[in-house]
Amino acid sequence: MSTIGNCDENSFRITTTSYKIGLPNLFPYSEIEYFSYMKSGIQLTDLQLMKREKQRIAIASVLAAVFLTSMKLFIGLWTGSLGILSEAAHSGLDLLAAGITLYAVRLADRPPDFDHQFGHGKFENLSALAETILLLITCGWILYEATNRLMLRDYAVEINVYAFAVIGISIIIDISRSRALYRVARKYNSQALEADALHFSTDIYSSIVVLFGLVAVQSGFPEGDAIAASLVAIIVIWISYRLGKRTIDVLLDRVPSGVREKVHELVTQVAGVDELRSMRIRQSGANYFIDLVIGIKRRSTFDQVHSIMDKVEFSVMQSIPRADVIVHSEPIIGIDDELPDSISWLVQNNGLVPHNVSILRMNGNIRIELDIEYPYGTSFENAHVLASHVEKQIKNNLDSVEAVCVHLEEESSKAIPVVDVTKNESDLVHRVETEILAHKEVQQCNSISCFQSKRGLNISVQCSLNGSFSLKQAHDIVSEVETDISHVDPRIVKVFIRAEPYRRIDLQF
């Protein structure tokens, strides 16, 4: 079983058929919701474990915040220490923030639905933003109160052992809770839990500052308490600014630092990807939504293109936790494309079949001659118009092409109803055989078949040639024989010859 963000290649190949077999009892979400999670590389057990752990740590933070707030408020009112009261207000905001976090993580882990097709992850980001605003409001009140005390000097601070004890206990609890929250936040990339951890972390620093303020008051410097409270507020403002900036970046779909470079490296390393043409990344909570457009050699088959796209998805999903990846491919001219490949591709883009491509080079210029097959039933006028369009495309897209000439043909791969009339055409078969054997290059005539169609007779021949011929020589001989056979009878409309190397069999007695 894979862990979050480390899916195996089969984990996102699961189809909705699996859901229908029996998963509703284990995972009570709709079919589209289930598939969305599986495509992000999250297994059912991983998802349940993540939800339980995040909610458990959020509940523990609420309880810790309740205890700290109550303790600091009581001691602060008893001693009159603004530093401790500021800590109580800070912890009170932590309590509210922890409650918001608990609510946010429960909502954020809900899968996508028809109204929230990118999921509910931004509830975590909204939660973090709300916590940041609450912290800044608290800091404003602390600074206001500290300024009044320093200017009016009308206050009394009673310092006792309980004041020091509450600060010490607070530091111990804050260290424990911040570490636990940061661990779970990093594990599941939860910004809401990270914001909560930040609250407890700021409590540690602010508690230390307040502790120095209490020591200052105890030493006969009463202004130290208000100064300590001001330093606490300044620390929290700085840390809140950094968290708020990151939160707003996510809400405005700013690409996280380093993610674009990482995705670019992952995609371009996949074999078969010639170019990464565009990339769009957005973050929602712990989820990433990545849209990619890649360039693949235009000569690649559909299966090859699909395999390359699968490899790109898998590579990104394996390295980016909870990434939903969509890949679009576009054909491009490969650096190793030959001129005939480019010509064939341009013709095929028009839904036509090219063959017999000849490239004639003259004084640095190129003349191209080729045959193009058109769909059965295409009129001569329409075929000529399309041929002119193809000729223009070739000249516009390929350098040094001076002229393009197209020979028009009707497709030969069309299924034609025929009747085997070989037995009825014995005289014709004999004449065809005589014509074939009249060519000294033909070693043997193996078979002759006659097929009657609406257009006329199709002659199919199998014969043997000397195996020492080159392919071009064999082709020229076959073409010559086909031409001669077509003149044997005016009813013949098509001649097809299958040639094979002649192998002499010596019989031994």
N, C-alpha and C positions, 0 to 999 in steps of 0.2 A: 504493500500500500504506500502510495507516495505521500509526501508531506506538502504543505502549502507552498506553491510556487515551484515545486520540483516534480512535475508530472512526467509520467512516461508517455511514449508516443501513442500508446493505445488508449490512454485515459480520455483524450478528447475525440476519439473516433466512435465513442459510444453514441448510439442513436436513440431517438425517442422510443424505439421498440423496447429497450431495456427498462425504461420508465413504466411502460404499460404492463410489463410482466409481473411486477409486484413491489415496485419501489414506493408507491403512494403511502404504504403503511409506515415506511421508514422516514419519508421525507415529504411531508404534506404540503407541497407546493405544486403549482401548475406545471404542465409539460414543458412549456417554453422557459419557465423559471429554472427548472432542473437542468435543462440543456445549457442555459447560460452559465450556470456554475461549472458544469462539466467542461465546457469549452475554455474556462479560465483555469483549468487544471486543479480544481478543488474536488477531492473525494468526499463522500458523505461523512465518513468518520472524522476526517479533517475538519469539515465544516462544523460538526457538532462539538468537537473538542475546542475549536476556536471560540465559538459562541459561549460555551460554559466558562472557559478560562477568562475571557474578556469581561463577562458579567460578574464573575466571582471577584476579580480584582477591583472592579468598579464599586461593588457593594462594600468591600473591605475599606475602600477609600472614603466612602460616605460615613461609615461607622467611626473611622479614625478622625475625620473632620468634625463630627459631632462631639467627640470627647475633647479634642483640642480646643474647639471654640468655647465650649462650656467652661473648661478649666481656665483658659486665659481671661475670659470675660469676668469670671468671679474674682480672680486674683487682681486683675487690672482695676476693677471698681474698689476693691478693698484697699489697694495701695495707692490708687490715684495716679499710677504710672501711665503716661501717654504712650510710652514705648510698648508696654504690655497691652494696652487697649488697642493700639494700632495692630499689634499681632493678633488680638482677638477679632478685630474687624477683618484682617487678612484671612484668618482661619474661617471666619463666617462666610466670606466670599468663596473660600475653598470648599466649604460645605455645599453652598449653592452650585458651584462649578461641578463638584463631584456628583450632585444629583442630576445636573444637566448631562454630564458624561454618561452616567448610567442609562439615562433615557436615550441618549444619542447612539450608544453602541448597540442597544437593542434594536433600534430602527435601522441603523446603517447596515447591519448584517442580513437584512431581508433581501432576497434575490430580486432581480429585475421583474417588473410586471408591465402590463400594457400602458400604464400611465407614467411609469418611471423606467424607461427602457434602458437607461444607463445605470440602473440600480439606485440604491438609497445611500450610497457612500458619503455624499456631501452633507448628510446630517452631522457627521463627525466634524467636518470642516466648519459648519455653522456653529456647532457646539464650541469648538475651540475659539471662534471669533467672539461668541457671546462671553466666554470666560475672560478673554482679553479685555473686553469693554468693561466688565465688572471690576477687574483688577485696576484699570486706569481710574475708574470712578473712586475706588477706595483710596488710591494713592493721592488723588486730588484732595479728598477730605483730610487725610493725614497731614499733608503739607500745609493746608489751611490752618488746622488746629495747632501745628507746631509753630507756625509763624506767629500766631496770636500769643502763644505762651512766651516765646522769646521776646516779643515786643512789649507785652503787658507785664510780664514777670509776676503774674497773680495766680500762682498755683502752688500746691504742696504735694510732695511725693513722699510716701511712706514706704521705705524699703525694709523688707524682712526676708527671712529664709525661704518663705513660700514663693516669693517673687523669683528668686534664683532657681528654686526647685521646678517651677512650672516651665521656665525657659529650658532647663536641662532635659526634662521629660519631653518637651516639644521637639527638641533637636533630635533625640533618639528615635521618636516615632516618625519624624519627617524623613530621616535618613532611610529607615526601613521601608516606608511607603513609597518614596521616590524611586528607590532601586527596583522594587517589585513592579511599579508602574512602567518604568523605562524598559524593563526586560520584556514585558508583554507587549508594550507599544512597538518596540523594534521587531519583535517576533512576527507580529501581524500587521506592521506598518499602519498603526492606528494613530491618527493625529489627535483624536479626542483624548485618548489615554496619555499621549505625550503631553498634551496641554495640562492634564491633571497632574502628571508627574512634575511638570514645570512649577505648578502651584506649590507642591510640597518641597521642591528644591529651593524655591525662593524663600520659603519659610525657614529653611536651614540657615541661609545667609542672614536673613533679617533677624532671626533669633540671636545669632551671634552678635550682630550689631547692637541689639537691644541689651544683651548681656553686658557689653562694654558700657552702654549708657547707664545701666543700674550701678555698675562699679563706679562710674564717674559721680553719680548722685551720692553714693555712699562715701565718696572721698571729698565731698563738699563742693561739688560742681553740679548744681541742679539743672543747669541748662543742657547738660549732657543727655538727659532723657529725651528732650525735644529734638536735639540734634540727631540722636540715634534714630528717632522715629522718621526724621526727614531723610536720612541715609537709606532707611528701609524702603521708603517710598520711591526714591531715585533708583535703587536697585531693581525694584519690581517694575517700574516704568520702562527701564531699558530692556529687561527680559521680555516684558509684554509686547514691546514694540517689535522685537525680533520674531516672536511667535505670531503676532498679528500680521506681520508682513508675509510670512510663509503661508498663513491661512488664506489671506486675500489672494495671493498668487495662485493657490489651488482653485479658489472660487472663480477666478478670472481665467482659468485654464492655461496658466503659465506653465511651460514645460519645466519639470524639476531639473536642477543642475546635474549634468552628467548623463541623464537618461538618453537624450538625443544622440550623443556620441556613442553610447553603449549600443543602442539599437542599430545605428549605422554600421558599426563594426560587425555586429552579429549577422546582419542581412548580407553585407557585401562579402562575407566569408563563405556563404553558402554556395556550393558548386552549381553552376548554371545561371546564377544571377550576374548579368553583365553590367547592370546599372541600377542604382536606387534613385528613382526619378522624383519621388516626393514622399514625405513622411508627416503625419499629423499625430500628435500625442496629447491626450488629456487625462487628468487624474481625477478620480472621484473617490474620496475616502482612501481606502487601501488599494483600490482597483485602478488599473491603467487600461485605457482604450487606445489602441494603436492602429492607425490606418496607413497602409504602405502601398505604393505603386512601384513595381519593379520592372525592369526591362529584361526580356529574355529573347535569345536569338529567334528570329522569325521562322527559321527552318525547323524549329523544334516541333515535335508532335504534340497533340493535345495531352496524351498521357505523360509525356516528359514535363510539360508545363505544369500540370497538376501536381506531379511529384515534387517539383522544385518549390512550388507554393506551399505544399505541406511541410517541407523541410524548413522553410523560412518561418512558418508559424511555430513549429516545434522548437526551433532554436531560440526564438524570442521568448516563448512561454516558459521555457526551461530556465531562462536567466532572469526574467523580470517577474517578480511575484504577482500573481493574480492579474495577468495581462490577458485582455481580450483582443486578439489580433485578427484583422481583416486584410487580406492581400489581394491586390488587383495587378494583373500582369498586362504588359503591352509589348507587341513585337518590335524589335529594333534590328538595325543592320549590324551584324557582328563584324568585328575587325578582321575576321578570317573569311568573310563572304567573298566568293568568286563572282565574276561578272555573270555567268550563266545562272547562278543562284538568284542574283538580284533580278534578272530578267524574268525568271520563272515566278518569283514571288509577286512581282508587279502584275503579271498576267493572271495569276491565281486569285489575287485580290479582287479581280473583276468577275470571279466565278467561272473562269475559263480554264481549259487544259492546254498547256503548251507542249510541243515536242519538236524534235529536229531543229534545235536552235543552232544557227551558224553565225559565227562572229568573224567578220572580215576586217582586217586592219590595213589601212592605206594612208601612208604619210602622216601618221599620228592620229588620224580619224578612224572612226569605227562605223561599219555598216552591219546591221543586224537583220538576219532573215530567219523567220521561224514559222512553223505551222501552228495554228490554233484551232482546237475543236470547239464547236458551238453546240448548244443543246439541240436535240432532235426537233425538227420542225421550224427552226429559226429561218426567217426570210433572208434573202440575199441582201436586201437593203439594210435591215437591222444589223446583220452581221458586219457589213461594211462600216456602219456608223460606230459600232463598238470597237472594231479593229482600229479605226482612226483615233479613237480615244486612247486605246492602249499604246499605239505608236507615239502619241503625244506625251503620255506619262513616262514612257521609257526615255525619250529624249530629254525631258525635263528633270528626271531624277538621276540619270547616269551621265557622267562627264565624257566629252569627246565623241558622243554618238551623233553622227552626221545624218544617218538615214535608218529608218526601220521599215521593213517590208513584211507584211503578214500574208501567209497563204491560208485561205479560208477552207475549213473542213467541217463536216457534220460529225458529231460524236459517233464513235464506232462501238462504244460499250453499251449502247442501248439494247435491251433484250428484244430480239426479233423472233416471232413465231416461225418455225420452219418444220418441214417434213423431210425425213430421210428417204431420198429417192435413188440411192446408190444402185440397188438391184435393177431398177427400171431404166437406168441410164448406163447400161454396160458398154454400149458403143462409145459413149462420151468418155467413160472411164478409160477405155482402151486408148482412145486418141490422146487423152491427157497424159497417160503413162508414156506413150511414145514420144510426146513432146518433152517430157521430163528427161527421159533417158537419152534424148538427142544431145543433151548437154554433157560433155565428157567429164565435167567436174563432179557430176552426180554419180556416186558409186552404186547407189541402190535406191529403188522406190519401195518403201515399206507398206504404205497404205494410201488409198484415195477414197474420199467420201464426198457425196453430193447431197446438198440440202436445198430444198425448194422453199423460197420465201415469196412474198408478194412482189418484190422487186425483181426477182430472177433467181439464178442458181449461185449458191455459195460452194466453192470447191475447197476442201480441206485436205492437205497433203502432208505426209510424213516421209522424209527421205534422209539419206545419209550422204555426207560429204567427206572428203579427205580431212582427217583431223589435223593435218599440218598447216591448214589455212589459218591466216590471222582472222580476227573477228570481222574486220572491215572487208576482207576478201570474201568471207562466207556471206556477209550481208549483201554485198554487191551481186554475188551469184544468185542468191535467193530472190532478190529484186528482179533480176533479169528473167529468171524462170517464171516468176509470178506474172510478169508482163506478157511473156509468150503464151502462157496458159490462158490468160484472159482473151487472147485472140483466137483460141480454138473454136469457141462457140459464142455467138452474139448474146445468148441467154446468160452468160456468166457475168455477174456483177461484182463478185468479190472472190479473191484467191488468198488463201492463208497457207503458208508453208512452215512446218516445224522441222528444222534441220538439226541433225545430231551427228557427232563424229562417227565415221565408219570404223567398225571393228571386225576384222576378218576372223572367222572361226575355222580353224583347221581341224578336220575330223581325223581321228586316228583309229586305225583298225588293228 
